[in-house]
Amino acid sequence: MGEVPRGHSHGGICPPRSTAQIGGLGVTAWALPTESKKMEQHSSSQYPRALIVEDETMIALGLEAHLRELGFGACDLAADGDQALSHATSNRPNVVLMDVNLEGNREGIEVARTLRETCDVPIVFVTGCTDSETIQLLRSEVPGAPVLPKPVWGDRLTEAVDAVMKFRMS
């Protein structure tokens, strides 16, 4: 995983997504049908993209495999906050799976907050840190983001991604 070049100047760190104009609002829409568990895309030019921010390689690869089963055409992997922001700069994600503890600290919370503010992207936390202090901090810094405890089972991940994607569309 090499560093992704920066250099987009679209007002924030994230380039704009391809969107359709509906009532003056830009809309990008994907749905997760529960029967096929495949992401369906309403535009033939682009598949949904995920950003997985996880410093444990095997967990990251497992999450990537599950998202690809859901129909995500691209999954960028980042092991730390700098890589995550760099990936989001050049390839705006439709959803971010975020570990809380990256390289021994709670960097994931701050990175998630930054990504939400600058990219307006839905966040799903995937973490081994489920103590009440951490959960309270997550809820105050990134309100409404689902929190999935590790290990993550496929159905829980599917439901969480489905929920944040549907929320983004409404």
C-alpha positions as CSV (number, residue, x, y, z in Angstrom):
1,M,0.0,0.0,0.0
2,G,1.8,3.0,-1.2
3,E,1.1,6.6,-0.4
4,V,-1.6,8.1,-2.6
5,P,-0.7,11.6,-4.1
6,R,-2.5,14.6,-2.8
7,G,-3.4,17.6,-4.8
8,H,-7.1,17.8,-5.3
9,S,-8.5,21.3,-4.5
10,H,-12.2,20.9,-4.3
11,G,-12.7,22.9,-1.1
12,G,-12.1,19.9,1.2
13,I,-9.8,16.9,1.1
14,C,-12.2,14.8,-0.9
15,P,-13.0,15.2,-4.6
16,P,-16.7,15.3,-5.5
17,R,-18.6,12.1,-6.3
18,S,-20.4,11.6,-9.5
19,T,-24.0,12.5,-8.6
20,A,-27.3,13.1,-10.2
21,Q,-29.2,16.3,-9.7
22,I,-32.7,15.7,-8.1
23,G,-34.5,18.8,-6.9
24,G,-31.3,20.8,-6.8
25,L,-29.6,18.2,-4.6
26,G,-26.8,16.0,-5.7
27,V,-27.7,12.3,-5.1
28,T,-25.6,9.2,-5.3
29,A,-27.7,6.1,-4.7
30,W,-26.9,2.5,-4.0
31,A,-29.1,-0.1,-2.2
32,L,-28.3,-3.3,-0.4
33,P,-31.1,-5.8,-1.2
34,T,-31.4,-8.2,1.6
35,E,-32.1,-11.2,-0.6
36,S,-29.1,-11.1,-2.8
37,K,-26.8,-9.3,-0.4
38,K,-25.3,-7.6,-3.4
39,M,-24.9,-3.8,-3.8
40,E,-26.8,-2.7,-6.8
41,Q,-25.7,0.4,-8.5
42,H,-28.0,2.9,-10.2
43,S,-25.2,4.2,-12.5
44,S,-23.3,1.9,-14.9
45,S,-20.1,4.0,-14.7
46,Q,-19.0,3.4,-11.1
47,Y,-19.3,0.9,-8.4
48,P,-19.5,1.7,-4.7
49,R,-16.1,2.2,-3.0
50,A,-15.2,1.4,0.6
51,L,-12.3,2.6,2.7
52,I,-11.1,0.1,5.3
53,V,-9.0,1.7,8.0
54,E,-7.5,-1.2,10.0
55,D,-3.9,-1.8,11.2
56,E,-4.4,-5.6,11.5
57,T,-3.8,-7.0,8.0
58,M,-5.9,-10.2,8.4
59,I,-8.9,-8.3,9.8
60,A,-8.6,-5.8,7.0
61,L,-8.5,-8.5,4.3
62,G,-11.5,-10.3,5.9
63,L,-13.5,-7.0,5.8
64,E,-12.5,-6.4,2.2
65,A,-13.6,-9.9,1.2
66,H,-17.0,-9.4,2.8
67,L,-17.5,-6.0,1.2
68,R,-16.6,-7.3,-2.2
69,E,-19.3,-10.0,-1.7
70,L,-21.7,-7.2,-1.1
71,G,-20.8,-5.7,-4.5
72,F,-18.2,-3.1,-3.6
73,G,-16.1,-2.7,-6.7
74,A,-13.2,-1.1,-4.9
75,C,-11.9,-1.3,-1.4
76,D,-9.0,0.9,-0.3
77,L,-7.0,-0.3,2.7
78,A,-5.3,2.0,5.1
79,A,-3.3,1.1,8.2
80,D,-3.2,4.6,9.8
81,G,-4.9,8.0,9.7
82,D,-2.5,9.5,7.2
83,Q,-3.1,6.7,4.7
84,A,-6.8,6.9,5.3
85,L,-6.9,10.7,4.6
86,S,-4.7,10.2,1.5
87,H,-6.9,7.5,0.1
88,A,-10.0,9.5,0.7
89,T,-8.4,12.5,-1.1
90,S,-7.9,10.7,-4.3
91,N,-10.7,8.1,-4.2
92,R,-13.7,9.3,-2.3
93,P,-15.3,6.4,-0.5
94,N,-19.1,5.7,-0.2
95,V,-18.5,4.1,3.3
96,V,-15.6,3.9,5.8
97,L,-15.0,0.9,8.1
98,M,-12.9,2.3,10.9
99,D,-10.9,0.7,13.7
100,V,-10.7,2.8,16.8
101,N,-7.2,1.8,17.9
102,L,-4.7,2.4,15.2
103,E,-1.1,1.7,16.2
104,G,-1.9,1.6,19.9
105,N,-3.9,4.8,20.3
106,R,-7.4,6.1,19.6
107,E,-6.4,7.7,16.3
108,G,-9.4,6.1,14.5
109,I,-11.9,8.3,16.3
110,E,-10.3,11.6,15.2
111,V,-9.7,10.3,11.7
112,A,-13.4,9.2,11.4
113,R,-14.5,12.6,12.6
114,T,-12.3,14.4,10.1
115,L,-13.5,12.1,7.2
116,R,-17.1,12.7,8.1
117,E,-16.6,16.5,8.3
118,T,-14.5,16.8,5.1
119,C,-15.9,14.0,2.9
120,D,-19.4,13.7,4.4
121,V,-19.0,9.9,4.3
122,P,-20.8,7.4,6.5
123,I,-18.6,5.7,9.1
124,V,-19.0,2.2,10.6
125,F,-16.7,1.5,13.6
126,V,-15.2,-2.0,13.8
127,T,-13.4,-2.3,17.0
128,G,-12.2,-4.5,19.9
129,C,-12.6,-1.5,22.2
130,T,-16.1,-1.7,23.6
131,D,-15.6,-0.4,27.1
132,S,-18.2,2.3,28.1
133,E,-15.7,5.1,28.0
134,T,-14.7,4.4,24.4
135,I,-18.3,3.9,23.3
136,Q,-19.3,7.2,24.9
137,L,-16.4,9.0,23.2
138,L,-17.4,7.4,19.8
139,R,-21.0,8.6,20.2
140,S,-20.0,12.1,21.1
141,E,-17.3,12.6,18.4
142,V,-19.0,10.7,15.6
143,P,-22.8,10.6,16.5
144,G,-24.9,7.9,14.8
145,A,-22.0,5.8,13.6
146,P,-22.7,2.1,14.2
147,V,-20.2,0.3,16.4
148,L,-19.5,-3.4,15.6
149,P,-17.4,-5.3,18.1
150,K,-14.6,-7.6,16.8
151,P,-14.8,-10.3,15.7
152,V,-17.3,-9.1,13.1
153,W,-19.7,-11.6,11.6
154,G,-20.9,-11.1,8.1
155,D,-24.6,-10.5,8.9
156,R,-23.8,-7.7,11.4
157,L,-21.5,-6.0,8.9
158,T,-24.1,-6.3,6.1
159,E,-26.8,-4.8,8.3
160,A,-24.5,-1.9,9.5
161,V,-23.3,-1.0,6.0
162,D,-26.9,-1.3,4.7
163,A,-28.1,1.1,7.4
164,V,-25.6,3.8,6.9
165,M,-25.9,3.7,3.1
166,K,-29.7,3.9,3.3
167,F,-29.4,6.8,5.8
168,R,-27.2,8.6,3.3
169,M,-29.8,8.2,0.6
170,S,-32.7,9.6,2.7
